[in-house]
Amino acid sequence: MKNNLTPLEPKADKATVRRHNLSLVLRAVHDAGEATRAGVATHVGLTRAAVSSLVEQLLEYGFVSEGGKTSSGQAGRPGTVLRVARSGPAGLGVEINIDYVAVCVVDLAGTDRVRLVEHVDNRGVQPSEVLTRAARLAARAIGSAAEQDLAPAGAHVALPGLVTGGTVRQAPNLGWRRVAVEGLFAQALLALRPAHRPLPVSSDNEANAAALAELWFGAGTEGVRSFYLTGEIGIGGALVLKGELLRGAHGFAGEIGHMVVDPEGPRCRCGARGCLEQYAGQSALLAAAGIDADAGVQGVAELERRARKGDPAALSAIEGAGRRLGVVVSGAVNLFDPDAVMLGGVYRELMDWLAPAVDRELALRVVSGLWREDGKRLRASSSRGDAARGAAGVIVREVLADPAAYAERDRG
């Protein structure tokens, strides 16, 4: 007789279940900020005995600390407070942008512990030289972290370009094509720290990392579907849906800076004509205001200063960029219907003058007038929504998702 029953999937073994539950308990403590064992047990749906055993293992690993008493409001003795440890594993985030390199170390609680920034023009410089420069800054950050009893569990590198499989396929504003960024960075870092174990390295687009920073550390919430737009010399975008990035079929979703505004417009570094970056990128903004297009951070500060004084050229440049942004972003809003559009990078600094023009175009072009019905949906990102912090957060999330894996690697 033929058996038409679907075979049952094999049950997870006890070690796998415990590994999962260990993460469950650690994330519960992390999300709560502080909690008792009884509170964690109620939250995750495990017995108090099971949670106590898991907590003991996390204490042994050094992932949580215990101290002080708190009352749960229920009968019985006060519980001991659990917190995510301020020492031990941490995340190392590295942002390589056109005119700066930034490094951030974040502990498991999500607190910045080290932050270093080096303002330098990376355009036209050999990738190996730029990555070595970033590795030197990262090595300094690791040293500073060690003085605080922190050890990065890995490094995540954020770059302004198309990044997949550890390789920068194309970064037009840097002039990079097919650069094996993870391997080169790992080699450069190991050369600077030859006596240490190699650090695992991963990579992503910098707009994705900035959007994750906003989600995890800024004003974003995991239930929000938002479109995050960051403006530097290039323009990047990222769509967050239910706490996850929408990456697209090849991992390149969000390249809004290369959406065409005018097919007959100026040539872009990507090879196309009339891309949004040519009208609303940092260099375009500065040039339109009569400021040196390569002035970088100082140029943006000068543009802001002039705007505050009511300088006509500065206000006209920002307003023109806002119109172009609004036209392009309205297409993304019509396509994805986000809860909010968040502007980061240099746009955050220019929000007072940029937002009205962007908002007018969105109200005009978003279907059925929906933009106005839900109130103010155009927002500035928080000051914590930057790519280096988001990149560090990626490593922290990996540790929280599988603390046993990190502990085994650390002791191996």
C-alpha positions as CSV (number, residue, x, y, z in Angstrom):
1,M,0.0,0.0,0.0
2,K,1.4,3.4,-1.0
3,N,2.2,5.8,1.8
4,N,1.0,9.3,0.8
5,L,2.0,10.9,4.2
6,T,4.5,13.7,4.0
7,P,7.6,12.7,6.0
8,L,8.1,14.5,9.2
9,E,11.1,16.8,9.5
10,P,13.7,15.6,12.0
11,K,13.3,17.0,15.5
12,A,16.0,19.4,16.7
13,D,18.4,17.8,19.1
14,K,18.8,19.1,22.7
15,A,22.0,21.0,21.9
16,T,20.3,22.9,19.1
17,V,17.3,23.7,21.2
18,R,19.5,24.9,24.1
19,R,21.5,27.1,21.6
20,H,18.3,28.7,20.4
21,N,17.0,29.2,23.9
22,L,20.3,30.8,25.0
23,S,19.9,33.4,22.3
24,L,16.2,33.8,23.3
25,V,17.2,34.7,26.9
26,L,20.1,36.9,25.9
27,R,17.9,38.9,23.5
28,A,15.2,39.2,26.2
29,V,17.7,40.8,28.6
30,H,19.1,43.0,25.8
31,D,15.7,44.3,24.7
32,A,14.5,44.9,28.3
33,G,17.6,46.7,29.4
34,E,17.4,45.0,32.7
35,A,15.2,42.0,33.9
36,T,14.9,39.3,36.5
37,R,15.1,35.6,35.8
38,A,11.4,35.4,36.5
39,G,10.6,38.2,34.2
40,V,12.6,36.6,31.4
41,A,10.9,33.3,31.9
42,T,7.5,34.9,31.6
43,H,8.6,36.8,28.5
44,V,10.1,33.9,26.6
45,G,7.7,31.2,27.8
46,L,10.3,28.9,29.4
47,T,10.3,27.6,32.9
48,R,12.2,29.5,35.6
49,A,14.5,26.5,36.1
50,A,15.4,26.4,32.4
51,V,16.0,30.2,32.3
52,S,18.2,30.0,35.4
53,S,20.3,27.3,33.8
54,L,20.6,29.4,30.6
55,V,21.5,32.6,32.6
56,E,24.2,30.7,34.4
57,Q,25.7,29.8,31.0
58,L,25.5,33.4,29.8
59,L,27.1,34.6,33.0
60,E,29.9,32.0,32.4
61,Y,30.4,33.4,28.9
62,G,30.5,36.9,30.2
63,F,27.5,38.1,28.1
64,V,25.3,39.2,31.1
65,S,26.0,40.6,34.5
66,E,24.0,40.2,37.7
67,G,23.6,42.5,40.6
68,G,21.1,44.5,42.7
69,K,17.6,43.5,43.7
70,T,14.3,44.5,42.2
71,S,10.7,43.6,43.1
72,S,8.5,42.1,40.4
73,G,5.4,43.3,42.2
74,Q,4.4,39.7,42.9
75,A,4.6,37.7,46.1
76,G,8.0,36.3,46.9
77,R,11.6,37.5,47.3
78,P,12.9,40.3,45.1
79,G,14.7,39.1,42.0
80,T,18.3,39.7,41.1
81,V,18.7,42.2,38.2
82,L,20.2,40.9,34.9
83,R,21.8,43.3,32.4
84,V,23.8,42.8,29.2
85,A,27.5,42.9,30.2
86,R,29.5,46.1,29.6
87,S,32.5,44.1,28.8
88,G,33.2,41.1,26.5
89,P,32.1,40.8,22.9
90,A,31.3,43.9,20.9
91,G,30.7,45.0,17.3
92,L,33.2,46.8,15.1
93,G,31.7,48.9,12.3
94,V,33.8,50.5,9.6
95,E,32.4,53.1,7.2
96,I,34.5,53.9,4.1
97,N,33.1,56.9,2.3
98,I,34.3,59.3,-0.4
99,D,35.8,61.9,1.9
100,Y,36.2,60.2,5.3
101,V,36.6,56.9,7.1
102,A,34.8,56.2,10.4
103,V,35.1,53.4,12.9
104,C,32.7,52.6,15.7
105,V,32.8,50.0,18.5
106,V,29.4,49.2,20.1
107,D,28.9,46.9,23.1
108,L,26.2,44.3,23.4
109,A,23.9,46.8,25.1
110,G,24.1,49.0,22.0
111,T,26.3,51.7,23.6
112,D,29.0,53.5,21.6
113,R,32.3,52.8,23.3
114,V,34.8,54.0,20.7
115,R,34.4,56.3,17.7
116,L,37.1,57.5,15.4
117,V,36.8,59.5,12.2
118,E,39.4,60.5,9.7
119,H,38.6,63.1,7.1
120,V,40.4,62.2,3.9
121,D,39.7,62.2,0.2
122,N,39.5,58.6,-1.0
123,R,38.6,59.3,-4.6
124,G,41.1,58.0,-7.1
125,V,43.1,56.2,-4.4
126,Q,44.0,52.6,-4.8
127,P,41.4,50.3,-3.0
128,S,44.2,48.5,-1.1
129,E,45.5,51.9,0.2
130,V,42.1,53.0,1.3
131,L,41.4,49.7,3.0
132,T,44.8,49.8,4.8
133,R,43.9,53.3,6.0
134,A,40.6,52.0,7.3
135,A,42.4,49.0,8.9
136,R,44.8,51.3,10.8
137,L,41.8,53.2,12.2
138,A,40.1,50.0,13.1
139,A,43.2,48.7,14.8
140,R,43.3,51.8,17.0
141,A,39.7,51.3,17.8
142,I,40.3,47.7,18.8
143,G,43.1,48.8,21.1
144,S,40.9,51.4,22.7
145,A,38.1,48.8,23.1
146,A,40.6,46.4,24.8
147,E,41.3,49.0,27.4
148,Q,37.6,48.8,28.3
149,D,37.7,45.0,28.4
150,L,35.8,44.8,25.0
151,A,36.8,42.4,22.2
152,P,35.0,42.9,18.8
153,A,33.5,39.7,17.6
154,G,33.8,40.7,14.0
155,A,34.1,43.7,11.7
156,H,31.4,44.9,9.3
157,V,32.5,47.3,6.5
158,A,30.0,49.7,4.9
159,L,30.8,51.3,1.5
160,P,29.1,53.6,-1.0
161,G,28.5,51.2,-3.8
162,L,27.1,47.9,-5.0
163,V,28.3,45.3,-2.5
164,T,27.6,41.6,-2.7
165,G,29.5,38.4,-1.7
166,G,32.3,40.3,0.0
167,T,33.0,42.3,-3.2
168,V,32.4,45.9,-4.2
169,R,31.0,45.3,-7.7
170,Q,30.9,49.0,-8.5
171,A,31.5,52.2,-6.4
172,P,31.4,55.0,-9.0
173,N,32.3,57.9,-6.7
174,L,35.3,56.0,-5.4
175,G,36.3,54.7,-8.8
176,W,36.2,51.0,-7.6
177,R,35.2,48.0,-9.7
178,R,35.2,44.4,-8.5
179,V,37.2,44.9,-5.3
180,A,37.4,42.0,-2.9
181,V,36.9,44.3,0.0
182,E,36.4,41.7,2.8
183,G,39.6,39.8,1.9
184,L,41.7,42.9,1.5
185,F,40.5,44.5,4.7
186,A,41.0,41.3,6.7
187,Q,44.6,41.0,5.4
188,A,45.4,44.6,6.2
189,L,44.0,44.3,9.7
190,L,45.9,41.0,10.3
191,A,49.1,42.6,9.1
192,L,48.7,45.3,11.7
193,R,47.8,42.8,14.5
194,P,49.9,39.7,13.5
195,A,49.8,38.2,17.0
196,H,46.0,38.2,17.1
197,R,43.4,35.8,15.7
198,P,42.0,36.9,12.4
199,L,38.7,38.9,12.8
200,P,35.7,37.7,10.7
201,V,34.9,40.4,8.2
202,S,31.6,41.1,6.4
203,S,30.4,44.0,4.2
204,D,27.4,45.9,2.8
205,N,26.2,49.1,1.3
206,E,26.6,52.2,3.5
207,A,23.0,53.3,3.1
208,N,21.8,49.9,4.3
209,A,24.1,50.2,7.4
210,A,22.8,53.7,8.1
211,A,19.2,52.6,7.8
212,L,19.9,49.7,10.3
213,A,21.5,52.2,12.7
214,E,18.3,54.3,12.5
215,L,16.2,51.2,13.1
216,W,18.2,49.8,16.0
217,F,19.6,52.9,17.7
218,G,17.6,55.9,16.4
219,A,14.0,56.8,15.9
220,G,13.0,53.7,13.8
221,T,10.9,50.9,15.1
222,E,10.8,47.3,13.9
223,G,7.2,47.6,12.8
224,V,7.8,50.6,10.5
225,R,8.1,50.3,6.8
226,S,10.3,53.3,6.0
227,F,12.4,54.6,3.2
228,Y,15.7,55.9,4.4
229,L,17.7,58.3,2.2
230,T,21.2,59.3,3.0
231,G,23.0,62.1,1.3
232,E,26.8,62.4,1.1
233,I,28.8,63.0,-2.1
234,G,26.7,60.1,-3.3
235,I,23.1,59.4,-2.5
236,G,21.9,56.1,-1.2
237,G,18.6,54.6,-0.1
238,A,17.3,51.7,1.8
239,L,13.8,50.3,2.4
240,V,13.1,48.8,5.9
241,L,10.1,46.5,6.1
242,K,9.1,44.9,9.5
243,G,12.6,45.3,10.8
244,E,14.3,43.9,7.7
245,L,16.0,45.5,4.8
246,L,14.5,44.9,1.4
247,R,17.6,44.0,-0.6
248,G,16.2,43.0,-4.0
249,A,17.1,40.0,-6.2
250,H,20.9,40.8,-6.3
251,G,21.2,42.8,-3.1
252,F,21.4,46.2,-4.8
253,A,18.0,47.7,-3.9
254,G,18.0,51.3,-2.9
255,E,20.4,52.8,-5.4
256,I,18.2,55.9,-5.7
257,G,21.1,58.2,-6.4
258,H,21.3,56.8,-9.9
259,M,17.7,57.2,-10.8
260,V,17.6,59.5,-13.8
261,V,16.1,62.9,-13.4
262,D,17.0,64.2,-16.8
263,P,18.1,61.8,-19.6
264,E,19.9,64.7,-21.3
265,G,21.6,65.9,-18.0
266,P,25.2,65.9,-17.0
267,R,27.3,62.7,-17.2
268,C,27.4,60.8,-13.9
269,R,30.3,58.7,-12.6
270,C,28.2,55.6,-13.1
271,G,28.2,56.3,-16.8
272,A,24.6,57.4,-17.2
273,R,23.3,60.9,-17.6
274,G,21.2,63.1,-15.4
275,C,21.3,60.9,-12.2
276,L,19.9,62.4,-9.0
277,E,23.4,62.7,-7.6
278,Q,24.2,65.3,-10.2
279,Y,21.5,67.6,-8.8
280,A,21.2,66.7,-5.1
281,G,24.5,65.1,-4.1
282,Q,26.8,66.9,-1.8
283,S,29.2,68.2,-4.5
284,A,26.3,69.4,-6.7
285,L,24.7,71.2,-3.7
286,L,28.0,73.0,-2.8
287,A,28.7,73.9,-6.4
288,A,25.2,75.4,-6.9
289,A,25.7,77.5,-3.8
290,G,29.0,78.9,-5.1
291,I,31.1,76.8,-2.7
292,D,34.0,74.5,-3.7
293,A,32.4,71.2,-4.7
294,D,35.2,69.3,-3.0
295,A,35.1,71.2,0.3
296,G,33.5,68.2,2.1
297,V,32.4,68.6,5.7
298,Q,33.7,72.2,5.9
299,G,31.7,73.0,2.7
300,V,28.5,71.6,4.2
301,A,29.0,73.6,7.4
302,E,29.5,76.7,5.2
303,L,26.4,76.0,3.2
304,E,24.4,75.7,6.5
305,R,25.9,78.9,7.8
306,R,25.0,80.8,4.6
307,A,21.5,79.3,4.7
308,R,21.0,80.5,8.2
309,K,22.0,84.0,7.1
310,G,19.5,83.9,4.3
311,D,22.0,83.8,1.5
312,P,20.0,83.7,-1.8
313,A,22.5,81.4,-3.6
314,A,22.6,78.9,-0.7
315,L,18.8,78.9,-0.3
316,S,18.3,78.4,-4.1
317,A,20.8,75.5,-4.2
318,I,19.1,73.7,-1.3
319,E,15.6,74.4,-2.7
320,G,16.6,73.1,-6.1
321,A,18.1,69.9,-4.7
322,G,14.9,69.5,-2.6
323,R,12.7,69.6,-5.7
324,R,14.8,67.0,-7.5
325,L,14.8,64.8,-4.4
326,G,11.0,65.2,-4.1
327,V,10.4,64.2,-7.7
328,V,12.5,61.0,-7.4
329,V,11.4,60.0,-3.8
330,S,7.7,60.4,-4.8
331,G,8.3,57.5,-7.2
332,A,9.6,55.3,-4.4
333,V,6.7,56.3,-2.2
334,N,4.2,55.4,-4.9
335,L,5.9,52.1,-5.4
336,F,6.4,51.0,-1.8
337,D,4.0,53.1,0.3
338,P,6.4,53.6,3.3
339,D,5.2,54.9,6.7
340,A,7.9,57.6,6.5
341,V,10.7,58.9,4.5
342,M,13.8,59.6,6.6
343,L,16.6,61.9,5.4
344,G,20.1,61.3,6.8
345,G,23.7,62.3,6.1
346,V,24.1,66.0,5.0
347,Y,20.3,66.2,4.4
348,R,19.8,66.0,8.1
349,E,21.9,69.1,8.7
350,L,20.0,71.0,5.9
351,M,16.5,69.7,6.9
352,D,15.1,73.1,7.8
353,W,15.5,74.4,4.3
354,L,15.4,71.2,2.3
355,A,12.2,69.6,3.7
356,P,9.7,72.2,2.4
357,A,10.7,71.6,-1.2
358,V,10.8,67.8,-0.9
359,D,7.5,67.8,0.9
360,R,5.8,70.0,-1.7
361,E,6.8,67.6,-4.5
362,L,5.7,64.5,-2.5
363,A,2.3,66.1,-1.8
364,L,2.0,66.9,-5.5
365,R,3.1,63.6,-6.9
366,V,2.1,60.8,-4.5
367,V,-1.1,59.2,-5.7
368,S,-4.5,60.2,-4.4
369,G,-3.0,62.8,-2.0
370,L,-2.1,60.1,0.5
371,W,1.1,61.9,1.5
372,R,-0.9,64.5,3.4
373,E,-3.6,62.3,4.9
374,D,-1.3,60.5,7.3
375,G,0.3,63.7,8.7
376,K,4.0,64.5,8.5
377,R,5.8,61.5,7.0
378,L,9.0,63.3,6.0
379,R,11.5,63.2,8.9
380,A,15.1,63.8,9.7
381,S,17.0,60.8,10.8
382,S,18.5,60.9,14.3
383,S,22.1,61.7,15.0
384,R,22.6,58.0,15.8
385,G,21.6,56.9,12.3
386,D,25.0,56.6,10.7
387,A,26.6,53.8,8.8
388,A,29.6,53.0,11.1
389,R,27.2,52.6,14.0
390,G,24.8,50.4,12.0
391,A,27.7,48.3,10.8
392,A,28.8,47.7,14.4
393,G,25.2,46.8,15.2
394,V,25.2,44.1,12.5
395,I,28.0,42.3,14.5
396,V,26.2,42.8,17.8
397,R,23.0,41.3,16.3
398,E,25.0,38.3,15.1
399,V,26.3,37.7,18.6
400,L,22.8,38.1,20.1
401,A,21.4,35.6,17.5
402,D,23.9,32.9,18.4
403,P,26.0,33.6,21.6
404,A,27.2,30.0,21.8
405,A,28.9,30.3,18.4
406,Y,30.9,33.3,19.5
407,A,31.8,31.7,22.8
408,E,33.0,28.5,21.1
409,R,35.0,30.5,18.6
410,D,36.5,32.6,21.4
411,R,37.6,29.5,23.3
412,G,38.6,27.5,20.3
